[in-house]
């Protein structure tokens, strides 16, 4: 299926304009946009900008990142395509509440960033390396 065919089909099924973009979602999307994706990075970029995210990962395929299971991200695998429209519309009716939920989502899942994240990793490694037990790698014969 070509991109043009998919775009045409999506436009028939969903009451939204549909287009493929070659730019990063974080640069392109705006508050209230609907982002269809099957990428955790695209999902996070969309949420960060206030877009409503629909994950298109196929049924039976494990989600690579557990935070994609959050109810803030609509999962197409759980619904027929026509069932997604009311879910998106419900989020669009109260974008302020959606954005508040997104802020909580990021606070819960992405609480350490930048230097703070590096310091946290160093702290965890320091604790692990204080162990008195000998650590063997898989090549070591004991």
VOKETOR-364022 format. One record per atom (N, C-alpha, C, O): residue number from 1; residue in three letters; chain; x negated, y, z. Coordinates in steps of 0.02 Angstrom, whole numbers, plus 50000, padded with zeros to 5 digits. Layout:
BEGIN
[node NUM,"ala","A",[X,Y,Z]]
...
This chain:
BEGIN
[node 1,"unk","A",[49957,49941,50000]]
[node 1,"unk","A",[50000,50000,50000]]
[node 1,"unk","A",[49955,50062,50000]]
[node 1,"unk","A",[49909,50067,50040]]
[node 2,"unk","A",[49969,50108,49956]]
[node 2,"unk","A",[49929,50169,49952]]
[node 2,"unk","A",[49952,50219,50005]]
[node 2,"unk","A",[50006,50212,50034]]
[node 3,"unk","A",[49910,50268,50018]]
[node 3,"unk","A",[49929,50321,50066]]
[node 3,"unk","A",[49991,50358,50043]]
[node 3,"unk","A",[50034,50375,50083]]
[node 4,"unk","A",[49996,50370,49978]]
[node 4,"unk","A",[50054,50407,49951]]
[node 4,"unk","A",[50118,50366,49961]]
[node 4,"unk","A",[50170,50394,49979]]
[node 5,"unk","A",[50115,50300,49950]]
[node 5,"unk","A",[50173,50257,49960]]
[node 5,"unk","A",[50193,50256,50033]]
[node 5,"unk","A",[50252,50261,50050]]
[node 6,"unk","A",[50144,50249,50077]]
[node 6,"unk","A",[50157,50249,50149]]
[node 6,"unk","A",[50187,50316,50171]]
[node 6,"unk","A",[50235,50317,50210]]
[node 7,"unk","A",[50160,50371,50147]]
[node 7,"unk","A",[50186,50437,50164]]
[node 7,"unk","A",[50258,50444,50141]]
[node 7,"unk","A",[50300,50471,50177]]
[node 8,"unk","A",[50273,50420,50081]]
[node 8,"unk","A",[50341,50424,50054]]
[node 8,"unk","A",[50389,50382,50096]]
[node 8,"unk","A",[50444,50404,50112]]
[node 9,"unk","A",[50369,50321,50114]]
[node 9,"unk","A",[50410,50277,50155]]
[node 9,"unk","A",[50422,50308,50224]]
[node 9,"unk","A",[50478,50308,50249]]
[node 10,"unk","A",[50370,50335,50255]]
[node 10,"unk","A",[50376,50365,50321]]
[node 10,"unk","A",[50423,50425,50319]]
[node 10,"unk","A",[50462,50436,50365]]
[node 11,"unk","A",[50418,50465,50266]]
[node 11,"unk","A",[50461,50524,50260]]
[node 11,"unk","A",[50534,50504,50253]]
[node 11,"unk","A",[50579,50539,50277]]
[node 12,"unk","A",[50547,50447,50220]]
[node 12,"unk","A",[50616,50423,50213]]
[node 12,"unk","A",[50643,50399,50280]]
[node 12,"unk","A",[50702,50408,50295]]
[node 13,"unk","A",[50601,50367,50320]]
[node 13,"unk","A",[50623,50337,50383]]
[node 13,"unk","A",[50624,50386,50442]]
[node 13,"unk","A",[50665,50379,50488]]
[node 14,"unk","A",[50580,50434,50440]]
[node 14,"unk","A",[50573,50480,50497]]
[node 14,"unk","A",[50590,50551,50476]]
[node 14,"unk","A",[50574,50572,50420]]
[node 15,"unk","A",[50624,50589,50519]]
[node 15,"unk","A",[50644,50657,50500]]
[node 15,"unk","A",[50588,50708,50510]]
[node 15,"unk","A",[50600,50762,50536]]
[node 16,"unk","A",[50528,50691,50490]]
[node 16,"unk","A",[50470,50734,50499]]
[node 16,"unk","A",[50430,50735,50434]]
[node 16,"unk","A",[50428,50685,50398]]
[node 17,"unk","A",[50398,50791,50419]]
[node 17,"unk","A",[50351,50789,50362]]
[node 17,"unk","A",[50293,50743,50379]]
[node 17,"unk","A",[50272,50740,50437]]
[node 18,"unk","A",[50267,50708,50331]]
[node 18,"unk","A",[50215,50659,50344]]
[node 18,"unk","A",[50157,50672,50298]]
[node 18,"unk","A",[50166,50681,50238]]
[node 19,"unk","A",[50097,50674,50326]]
[node 19,"unk","A",[50037,50684,50284]]
[node 19,"unk","A",[49977,50650,50316]]
[node 19,"unk","A",[49975,50640,50377]]
[node 20,"unk","A",[49929,50632,50275]]
[node 20,"unk","A",[49866,50606,50299]]
[node 20,"unk","A",[49817,50663,50305]]
[node 20,"unk","A",[49817,50708,50262]]
[node 21,"unk","A",[49776,50663,50357]]
[node 21,"unk","A",[49727,50717,50364]]
[node 21,"unk","A",[49657,50687,50370]]
[node 21,"unk","A",[49649,50630,50394]]
[node 22,"unk","A",[49608,50725,50349]]
[node 22,"unk","A",[49539,50702,50353]]
[node 22,"unk","A",[49501,50740,50407]]
[node 22,"unk","A",[49441,50729,50416]]
[node 23,"unk","A",[49534,50783,50444]]
[node 23,"unk","A",[49502,50821,50498]]
[node 23,"unk","A",[49514,50786,50564]]
[node 23,"unk","A",[49558,50743,50571]]
[node 24,"unk","A",[49475,50806,50614]]
[node 24,"unk","A",[49487,50779,50681]]
[node 24,"unk","A",[49554,50804,50706]]
[node 24,"unk","A",[49572,50862,50697]]
[node 25,"unk","A",[49590,50760,50738]]
[node 25,"unk","A",[49656,50776,50764]]
[node 25,"unk","A",[49652,50834,50813]]
[node 25,"unk","A",[49697,50877,50815]]
[node 26,"unk","A",[49600,50836,50853]]
[node 26,"unk","A",[49593,50889,50903]]
[node 26,"unk","A",[49591,50958,50871]]
[node 26,"unk","A",[49612,51007,50902]]
[node 27,"unk","A",[49567,50962,50810]]
[node 27,"unk","A",[49563,51026,50775]]
[node 27,"unk","A",[49629,51041,50739]]
[node 27,"unk","A",[49649,51099,50734]]
[node 28,"unk","A",[49662,50989,50716]]
[node 28,"unk","A",[49718,50998,50670]]
[node 28,"unk","A",[49786,51002,50704]]
[node 28,"unk","A",[49827,51044,50687]]
[node 29,"unk","A",[49799,50958,50752]]
[node 29,"unk","A",[49868,50954,50779]]
[node 29,"unk","A",[49882,51009,50830]]
[node 29,"unk","A",[49837,51038,50861]]
[node 30,"unk","A",[49947,51021,50838]]
[node 30,"unk","A",[49970,51073,50884]]
[node 30,"unk","A",[50022,51044,50931]]
[node 30,"unk","A",[50045,50988,50924]]
[node 31,"unk","A",[50040,51085,50979]]
[node 31,"unk","A",[50091,51067,51028]]
[node 31,"unk","A",[50155,51047,50993]]
[node 31,"unk","A",[50180,51082,50949]]
[node 32,"unk","A",[50182,50989,51012]]
[node 32,"unk","A",[50245,50965,50985]]
[node 32,"unk","A",[50239,50925,50921]]
[node 32,"unk","A",[50288,50895,50899]]
[node 33,"unk","A",[50179,50924,50889]]
[node 33,"unk","A",[50170,50882,50830]]
[node 33,"unk","A",[50179,50809,50851]]
[node 33,"unk","A",[50173,50792,50909]]
[node 34,"unk","A",[50194,50767,50802]]
[node 34,"unk","A",[50198,50695,50813]]
[node 34,"unk","A",[50139,50664,50778]]
[node 34,"unk","A",[50130,50673,50718]]
[node 35,"unk","A",[50098,50628,50815]]
[node 35,"unk","A",[50038,50596,50787]]
[node 35,"unk","A",[50049,50520,50788]]
[node 35,"unk","A",[50059,50490,50840]]
[node 36,"unk","A",[50047,50490,50728]]
[node 36,"unk","A",[50051,50418,50721]]
[node 36,"unk","A",[49980,50393,50714]]
[node 36,"unk","A",[49943,50416,50672]]
[node 37,"unk","A",[49960,50345,50756]]
[node 37,"unk","A",[49891,50323,50754]]
[node 37,"unk","A",[49883,50252,50778]]
[node 37,"unk","A",[49929,50223,50807]]
[node 38,"unk","A",[49825,50224,50767]]
[node 38,"unk","A",[49807,50160,50795]]
[node 38,"unk","A",[49735,50165,50820]]
[node 38,"unk","A",[49696,50117,50814]]
[node 39,"unk","A",[49718,50222,50847]]
[node 39,"unk","A",[49650,50237,50871]]
[node 39,"unk","A",[49655,50271,50938]]
[node 39,"unk","A",[49692,50320,50947]]
[node 40,"unk","A",[49616,50246,50986]]
[node 40,"unk","A",[49618,50277,51053]]
[node 40,"unk","A",[49593,50349,51052]]
[node 40,"unk","A",[49620,50391,51088]]
[node 41,"unk","A",[49543,50363,51011]]
[node 41,"unk","A",[49517,50432,51007]]
[node 41,"unk","A",[49568,50480,50979]]
[node 41,"unk","A",[49575,50536,51004]]
[node 42,"unk","A",[49603,50458,50928]]
[node 42,"unk","A",[49656,50500,50898]]
[node 42,"unk","A",[49711,50511,50949]]
[node 42,"unk","A",[49737,50566,50956]]
[node 43,"unk","A",[49730,50458,50985]]
[node 43,"unk","A",[49782,50464,51037]]
[node 43,"unk","A",[49762,50516,51089]]
[node 43,"unk","A",[49802,50558,51107]]
[node 44,"unk","A",[49700,50512,51114]]
[node 44,"unk","A",[49678,50559,51165]]
[node 44,"unk","A",[49674,50630,51139]]
[node 44,"unk","A",[49694,50678,51173]]
[node 45,"unk","A",[49649,50639,51077]]
[node 45,"unk","A",[49646,50706,51048]]
[node 45,"unk","A",[49716,50735,51040]]
[node 45,"unk","A",[49727,50793,51054]]
[node 46,"unk","A",[49762,50694,51017]]
[node 46,"unk","A",[49831,50717,51009]]
[node 46,"unk","A",[49862,50737,51076]]
[node 46,"unk","A",[49891,50791,51081]]
[node 47,"unk","A",[49855,50695,51126]]
[node 47,"unk","A",[49883,50711,51192]]
[node 47,"unk","A",[49852,50775,51220]]
[node 47,"unk","A",[49887,50817,51250]]
[node 48,"unk","A",[49787,50783,51210]]
[node 48,"unk","A",[49753,50842,51236]]
[node 48,"unk","A",[49782,50906,51207]]
[node 48,"unk","A",[49785,50957,51241]]
[node 49,"unk","A",[49804,50903,51145]]
[node 49,"unk","A",[49832,50962,51112]]
[node 49,"unk","A",[49908,50968,51121]]
[node 49,"unk","A",[49939,51014,51093]]
[node 50,"unk","A",[49938,50924,51159]]
[node 50,"unk","A",[50010,50928,51171]]
[node 50,"unk","A",[50052,50893,51118]]
[node 50,"unk","A",[50113,50902,51116]]
[node 51,"unk","A",[50020,50853,51075]]
[node 51,"unk","A",[50058,50816,51024]]
[node 51,"unk","A",[50089,50754,51056]]
[node 51,"unk","A",[50065,50728,51106]]
[node 52,"unk","A",[50143,50732,51026]]
[node 52,"unk","A",[50176,50670,51047]]
[node 52,"unk","A",[50144,50614,51008]]
[node 52,"unk","A",[50141,50616,50946]]
[node 53,"unk","A",[50120,50563,51043]]
[node 53,"unk","A",[50080,50510,51012]]
[node 53,"unk","A",[50121,50446,51006]]
[node 53,"unk","A",[50152,50423,51054]]
[node 54,"unk","A",[50120,50418,50945]]
[node 54,"unk","A",[50151,50353,50931]]
[node 54,"unk","A",[50095,50307,50909]]
[node 54,"unk","A",[50063,50318,50858]]
[node 55,"unk","A",[50082,50255,50949]]
[node 55,"unk","A",[50030,50207,50933]]
[node 55,"unk","A",[50058,50154,50886]]
[node 55,"unk","A",[50110,50124,50900]]
[node 56,"unk","A",[50024,50142,50829]]
[node 56,"unk","A",[50048,50096,50778]]
[node 56,"unk","A",[50013,50028,50780]]
[node 56,"unk","A",[50018,49989,50733]]
[node 57,"unk","A",[49978,50013,50835]]
[node 57,"unk","A",[49945,49949,50840]]
[node 57,"unk","A",[49996,49893,50833]]
[node 57,"unk","A",[50049,49894,50864]]
[node 58,"unk","A",[49980,49845,50791]]
[node 58,"unk","A",[50027,49791,50775]]
[node 58,"unk","A",[50043,49747,50836]]
[node 58,"unk","A",[50000,49739,50880]]
[node 59,"unk","A",[50103,49719,50838]]
[node 59,"unk","A",[50120,49671,50892]]
[node 59,"unk","A",[50070,49613,50890]]
[node 59,"unk","A",[50050,49590,50837]]
[node 60,"unk","A",[50051,49590,50949]]
[node 60,"unk","A",[50005,49534,50954]]
[node 60,"unk","A",[49932,49554,50955]]
[node 60,"unk","A",[49889,49513,50970]]
[node 61,"unk","A",[49917,49617,50939]]
[node 61,"unk","A",[49848,49641,50941]]
[node 61,"unk","A",[49837,49674,51009]]
[node 61,"unk","A",[49874,49718,51029]]
[node 62,"unk","A",[49785,49652,51044]]
[node 62,"unk","A",[49770,49681,51109]]
[node 62,"unk","A",[49748,49753,51101]]
[node 62,"unk","A",[49710,49770,51056]]
[node 63,"unk","A",[49774,49796,51145]]
[node 63,"unk","A",[49752,49866,51145]]
[node 63,"unk","A",[49681,49868,51174]]
[node 63,"unk","A",[49668,49839,51226]]
[node 64,"unk","A",[49637,49903,51140]]
[node 64,"unk","A",[49567,49905,51161]]
[node 64,"unk","A",[49557,49940,51227]]
[node 64,"unk","A",[49511,49922,51265]]
[node 65,"unk","A",[49598,49988,51242]]
[node 65,"unk","A",[49589,50027,51303]]
[node 65,"unk","A",[49654,50026,51343]]
[node 65,"unk","A",[49707,50041,51316]]
[node 66,"unk","A",[49650,50007,51405]]
[node 66,"unk","A",[49709,49997,51446]]
[node 66,"unk","A",[49750,50061,51455]]
[node 66,"unk","A",[49810,50057,51467]]
[node 67,"unk","A",[49719,50119,51449]]
[node 67,"unk","A",[49758,50180,51458]]
[node 67,"unk","A",[49807,50191,51401]]
[node 67,"unk","A",[49854,50230,51408]]
[node 68,"unk","A",[49798,50157,51344]]
[node 68,"unk","A",[49847,50162,51290]]
[node 68,"unk","A",[49913,50130,51309]]
[node 68,"unk","A",[49964,50141,51275]]
[node 69,"unk","A",[49914,50091,51362]]
[node 69,"unk","A",[49976,50060,51384]]
[node 69,"unk","A",[50020,50108,51424]]
[node 69,"unk","A",[50077,50091,51441]]
[node 70,"unk","A",[49994,50167,51439]]
[node 70,"unk","A",[50032,50216,51477]]
[node 70,"unk","A",[50098,50232,51441]]
[node 70,"unk","A",[50099,50235,51380]]
[node 71,"unk","A",[50151,50243,51480]]
[node 71,"unk","A",[50217,50257,51450]]
[node 71,"unk","A",[50220,50324,51413]]
[node 71,"unk","A",[50267,50337,51376]]
[node 72,"unk","A",[50171,50367,51423]]
[node 72,"unk","A",[50168,50431,51388]]
[node 72,"unk","A",[50155,50421,51314]]
[node 72,"unk","A",[50174,50463,51273]]
[node 73,"unk","A",[50124,50366,51296]]
[node 73,"unk","A",[50110,50349,51226]]
[node 73,"unk","A",[50165,50301,51203]]
[node 73,"unk","A",[50173,50247,51231]]
[node 74,"unk","A",[50201,50321,51151]]
[node 74,"unk","A",[50254,50278,51124]]
[node 74,"unk","A",[50221,50223,51083]]
[node 74,"unk","A",[50179,50236,51040]]
[node 75,"unk","A",[50240,50161,51098]]
[node 75,"unk","A",[50210,50104,51063]]
[node 75,"unk","A",[50259,50076,51013]]
[node 75,"unk","A",[50310,50048,51031]]
[node 76,"unk","A",[50242,50084,50949]]
[node 76,"unk","A",[50286,50060,50896]]
[node 76,"unk","A",[50295,49985,50900]]
[node 76,"unk","A",[50347,49959,50880]]
[node 77,"unk","A",[50246,49949,50926]]
[node 77,"unk","A",[50250,49877,50932]]
[node 77,"unk","A",[50308,49854,50974]]
[node 77,"unk","A",[50330,49797,50969]]
[node 78,"unk","A",[50334,49898,51016]]
[node 78,"unk","A",[50389,49881,51061]]
[node 78,"unk","A",[50457,49902,51033]]
[node 78,"unk","A",[50509,49887,51064]]
[node 79,"unk","A",[50458,49936,50976]]
[node 79,"unk","A",[50520,49964,50949]]
[node 79,"unk","A",[50524,49957,50874]]
[node 79,"unk","A",[50472,49954,50840]]
[node 80,"unk","A",[50585,49955,50848]]
[node 80,"unk","A",[50593,49961,50776]]
[node 80,"unk","A",[50578,50034,50758]]
[node 80,"unk","A",[50586,50079,50800]]
[node 81,"unk","A",[50556,50047,50697]]
[node 81,"unk","A",[50536,50114,50678]]
[node 81,"unk","A",[50592,50166,50690]]
[node 81,"unk","A",[50578,50222,50709]]
[node 82,"unk","A",[50654,50146,50679]]
[node 82,"unk","A",[50710,50193,50690]]
[node 82,"unk","A",[50722,50207,50764]]
[node 82,"unk","A",[50752,50258,50781]]
[node 83,"unk","A",[50699,50163,50808]]
[node 83,"unk","A",[50707,50174,50880]]
[node 83,"unk","A",[50657,50225,50906]]
[node 83,"unk","A",[50665,50251,50961]]
[node 84,"unk","A",[50606,50239,50867]]
[node 84,"unk","A",[50555,50287,50889]]
[node 84,"unk","A",[50581,50358,50887]]
[node 84,"unk","A",[50561,50400,50927]]
[node 85,"unk","A",[50626,50372,50839]]
[node 85,"unk","A",[50651,50440,50831]]
[node 85,"unk","A",[50682,50467,50895]]
[node 85,"unk","A",[50664,50523,50916]]
[node 86,"unk","A",[50727,50430,50929]]
[node 86,"unk","A",[50755,50457,50991]]
[node 86,"unk","A",[50702,50465,51046]]
[node 86,"unk","A",[50707,50511,51087]]
[node 87,"unk","A",[50652,50421,51047]]
[node 87,"unk","A",[50599,50428,51098]]
[node 87,"unk","A",[50559,50491,51087]]
[node 87,"unk","A",[50545,50528,51134]]
[node 88,"unk","A",[50541,50504,51024]]
[node 88,"unk","A",[50504,50565,51007]]
[node 88,"unk","A",[50548,50626,51023]]
[node 88,"unk","A",[50524,50675,51052]]
[node 89,"unk","A",[50611,50624,51003]]
[node 89,"unk","A",[50657,50680,51015]]
[node 89,"unk","A",[50664,50695,51089]]
[node 89,"unk","A",[50667,50754,51108]]
[node 90,"unk","A",[50666,50644,51130]]
[node 90,"unk","A",[50671,50654,51203]]
[node 90,"unk","A",[50610,50693,51229]]
[node 90,"unk","A",[50618,50738,51271]]
[node 91,"unk","A",[50551,50675,51206]]
[node 91,"unk","A",[50491,50712,51226]]
[node 91,"unk","A",[50494,50783,51200]]
[node 91,"unk","A",[50473,50830,51235]]
[node 92,"unk","A",[50518,50793,51138]]
[node 92,"unk","A",[50520,50859,51108]]
[node 92,"unk","A",[50570,50906,51143]]
[node 92,"unk","A",[50560,50966,51143]]
[node 93,"unk","A",[50622,50877,51173]]
[node 93,"unk","A",[50671,50918,51207]]
[node 93,"unk","A",[50641,50955,51267]]
[node 93,"unk","A",[50663,51009,51285]]
[node 94,"unk","A",[50592,50925,51298]]
[node 94,"unk","A",[50561,50956,51357]]
[node 94,"unk","A",[50485,50950,51351]]
[node 94,"unk","A",[50453,50911,51387]]
[node 95,"unk","A",[50456,50990,51306]]
[node 95,"unk","A",[50384,50987,51296]]
[node 95,"unk","A",[50345,51007,51358]]
[node 95,"unk","A",[50289,50983,51369]]
[node 96,"unk","A",[50373,51051,51398]]
[node 96,"unk","A",[50338,51072,51459]]
[node 96,"unk","A",[50329,51012,51507]]
[node 96,"unk","A",[50275,51003,51535]]
[node 97,"unk","A",[50381,50972,51515]]
[node 97,"unk","A",[50377,50912,51558]]
[node 97,"unk","A",[50328,50862,51527]]
[node 97,"unk","A",[50289,50830,51563]]
[node 98,"unk","A",[50329,50855,51461]]
[node 98,"unk","A",[50283,50810,51426]]
[node 98,"unk","A",[50211,50831,51439]]
[node 98,"unk","A",[50168,50789,51452]]
[node 99,"unk","A",[50198,50896,51433]]
[node 99,"unk","A",[50130,50922,51445]]
[node 99,"unk","A",[50108,50911,51517]]
[node 99,"unk","A",[50050,50896,51530]]
[node 100,"unk","A",[50154,50918,51564]]
[node 100,"unk","A",[50137,50905,51635]]
[node 100,"unk","A",[50118,50832,51644]]
[node 100,"unk","A",[50070,50817,51679]]
[node 101,"unk","A",[50156,50787,51612]]
[node 101,"unk","A",[50140,50716,51616]]
[node 101,"unk","A",[50072,50702,51584]]
[node 101,"unk","A",[50034,50661,51609]]
[node 102,"unk","A",[50057,50737,51529]]
[node 102,"unk","A",[49992,50728,51496]]
[node 102,"unk","A",[49935,50751,51542]]
[node 102,"unk","A",[49883,50719,51545]]
[node 103,"unk","A",[49945,50806,51577]]
[node 103,"unk","A",[49894,50830,51624]]
[node 103,"unk","A",[49882,50778,51679]]
[node 103,"unk","A",[49824,50765,51698]]
[node 104,"unk","A",[49936,50749,51705]]
[node 104,"unk","A",[49928,50696,51756]]
[node 104,"unk","A",[49893,50635,51726]]
[node 104,"unk","A",[49851,50604,51760]]
[node 105,"unk","A",[49909,50618,51665]]
[node 105,"unk","A",[49877,50563,51629]]
[node 105,"unk","A",[49802,50574,51627]]
[node 105,"unk","A",[49763,50529,51644]]
[node 106,"unk","A",[49781,50633,51607]]
[node 106,"unk","A",[49709,50647,51602]]
[node 106,"unk","A",[49676,50649,51670]]
[node 106,"unk","A",[49619,50628,51678]]
[node 107,"unk","A",[49711,50675,51720]]
[node 107,"unk","A",[49683,50676,51787]]
[node 107,"unk","A",[49673,50606,51814]]
[node 107,"unk","A",[49624,50592,51848]]
[node 108,"unk","A",[49719,50561,51797]]
[node 108,"unk","A",[49714,50492,51822]]
[node 108,"unk","A",[49662,50452,51784]]
[node 108,"unk","A",[49622,50416,51815]]
[node 109,"unk","A",[49661,50457,51717]]
[node 109,"unk","A",[49618,50414,51677]]
[node 109,"unk","A",[49550,50445,51662]]
[node 109,"unk","A",[49502,50408,51650]]
[node 110,"unk","A",[49545,50510,51662]]
[node 110,"unk","A",[49483,50543,51641]]
[node 110,"unk","A",[49459,50591,51695]]
[node 110,"unk","A",[49441,50648,51681]]
[node 111,"unk","A",[49458,50567,51756]]
[node 111,"unk","A",[49443,50613,51812]]
[node 111,"unk","A",[49370,50634,51817]]
[node 111,"unk","A",[49355,50684,51849]]
[node 112,"unk","A",[49325,50596,51786]]
[node 112,"unk","A",[49255,50615,51788]]
[node 112,"unk","A",[49231,50632,51718]]
[node 112,"unk","A",[49239,50592,51672]]
[node 113,"unk","A",[49203,50692,51709]]
[node 113,"unk","A",[49177,50712,51643]]
[node 113,"unk","A",[49110,50746,51652]]
[node 113,"unk","A",[49092,50768,51707]]
[node 114,"unk","A",[49072,50750,51598]]
[node 114,"unk","A",[49009,50787,51597]]
[node 114,"unk","A",[48961,50766,51651]]
[node 114,"unk","A",[48951,50706,51663]]
[node 115,"unk","A",[48931,50815,51683]]
[node 115,"unk","A",[48881,50802,51735]]
[node 115,"unk","A",[48911,50761,51792]]
[node 115,"unk","A",[48877,50717,51821]]
[node 116,"unk","A",[48973,50775,51809]]
[node 116,"unk","A",[49006,50738,51863]]
[node 116,"unk","A",[49009,50663,51846]]
[node 116,"unk","A",[48999,50621,51890]]
[node 117,"unk","A",[49022,50646,51783]]
[node 117,"unk","A",[49025,50576,51762]]
[node 117,"unk","A",[48956,50544,51769]]
[node 117,"unk","A",[48951,50487,51792]]
[node 118,"unk","A",[48904,50579,51747]]
[node 118,"unk","A",[48836,50552,51753]]
[node 118,"unk","A",[48817,50541,51826]]
[node 118,"unk","A",[48785,50490,51842]]
[node 119,"unk","A",[48835,50587,51868]]
[node 119,"unk","A",[48819,50580,51939]]
[node 119,"unk","A",[48857,50520,51969]]
[node 119,"unk","A",[48830,50484,52011]]
[node 120,"unk","A",[48919,50511,51948]]
[node 120,"unk","A",[48959,50455,51973]]
[node 120,"unk","A",[48929,50388,51951]]
[node 120,"unk","A",[48924,50341,51991]]
[node 121,"unk","A",[48908,50384,51888]]
[node 121,"unk","A",[48876,50323,51862]]
[node 121,"unk","A",[48811,50309,51901]]
[node 121,"unk","A",[48799,50252,51920]]
[node 122,"unk","A",[48771,50361,51911]]
[node 122,"unk","A",[48708,50352,51949]]
[node 122,"unk","A",[48722,50327,52019]]
[node 122,"unk","A",[48686,50285,52045]]
[node 123,"unk","A",[48774,50354,52051]]
[node 123,"unk","A",[48792,50333,52118]]
[node 123,"unk","A",[48812,50260,52120]]
[node 123,"unk","A",[48791,50223,52165]]
[node 124,"unk","A",[48852,50239,52072]]
[node 124,"unk","A",[48873,50168,52069]]
[node 124,"unk","A",[48813,50123,52057]]
[node 124,"unk","A",[48807,50071,52090]]
[node 125,"unk","A",[48770,50142,52011]]
[node 125,"unk","A",[48710,50101,51998]]
[node 125,"unk","A",[48664,50098,52058]]
[node 125,"unk","A",[48636,50045,52073]]
[node 126,"unk","A",[48657,50154,52093]]
[node 126,"unk","A",[48615,50154,52154]]
[node 126,"unk","A",[48641,50104,52205]]
[node 126,"unk","A",[48601,50067,52235]]
[node 127,"unk","A",[48706,50102,52214]]
[node 127,"unk","A",[48736,50055,52261]]
[node 127,"unk","A",[48724,49983,52240]]
[node 127,"unk","A",[48706,49940,52281]]
[node 128,"unk","A",[48733,49969,52176]]
[node 128,"unk","A",[48723,49901,52150]]
[node 128,"unk","A",[48650,49880,52156]]
[node 128,"unk","A",[48636,49822,52171]]
[node 129,"unk","A",[48605,49925,52143]]
[node 129,"unk","A",[48534,49908,52143]]
[node 129,"unk","A",[48504,49903,52213]]
[node 129,"unk","A",[48448,49880,52221]]
[node 130,"unk","A",[48541,49923,52265]]
[node 130,"unk","A",[48518,49916,52334]]
[node 130,"unk","A",[48526,49845,52359]]
[node 130,"unk","A",[48503,49828,52414]]
[node 131,"unk","A",[48559,49804,52320]]
[node 131,"unk","A",[48571,49735,52340]]
[node 131,"unk","A",[48504,49700,52353]]
[node 131,"unk","A",[48455,49712,52317]]
[node 132,"unk","A",[48502,49657,52403]]
[node 132,"unk","A",[48441,49619,52419]]
[node 132,"unk","A",[48436,49556,52376]]
[node 132,"unk","A",[48383,49524,52375]]
[node 133,"unk","A",[48490,49538,52343]]
[node 133,"unk","A",[48488,49479,52300]]
[node 133,"unk","A",[48448,49493,52237]]
[node 133,"unk","A",[48446,49550,52213]]
[node 134,"unk","A",[48417,49442,52212]]
[node 134,"unk","A",[48379,49449,52149]]
[node 134,"unk","A",[48429,49447,52092]]
[node 134,"unk","A",[48473,49405,52090]]
[node 135,"unk","A",[48420,49493,52045]]
[node 135,"unk","A",[48464,49495,51987]]
[node 135,"unk","A",[48427,49462,51929]]
[node 135,"unk","A",[48373,49484,51910]]
[node 136,"unk","A",[48457,49410,51900]]
[node 136,"unk","A",[48427,49376,51843]]
[node 136,"unk","A",[48464,49395,51780]]
[node 136,"unk","A",[48526,49400,51781]]
[node 137,"unk","A",[48428,49405,51726]]
[node 137,"unk","A",[48463,49414,51663]]
[node 137,"unk","A",[48477,49345,51634]]
[node 137,"unk","A",[48455,49295,51661]]
[node 138,"unk","A",[48513,49342,51579]]
[node 138,"unk","A",[48534,49277,51553]]
[node 138,"unk","A",[48477,49238,51523]]
[node 138,"unk","A",[48485,49178,51510]]
[node 139,"unk","A",[48420,49268,51511]]
[node 139,"unk","A",[48363,49233,51482]]
[node 139,"unk","A",[48319,49201,51537]]
[node 139,"unk","A",[48278,49158,51523]]
[node 140,"unk","A",[48330,49222,51598]]
[node 140,"unk","A",[48289,49197,51654]]
[node 140,"unk","A",[48310,49127,51672]]
[node 140,"unk","A",[48369,49113,51682]]
[node 141,"unk","A",[48262,49082,51676]]
[node 141,"unk","A",[48276,49013,51697]]
[node 141,"unk","A",[48264,49008,51771]]
[node 141,"unk","A",[48212,49031,51796]]
[node 142,"unk","A",[48311,48980,51807]]
[node 142,"unk","A",[48303,48974,51879]]
[node 142,"unk","A",[48299,48901,51900]]
[node 142,"unk","A",[48292,48886,51959]]
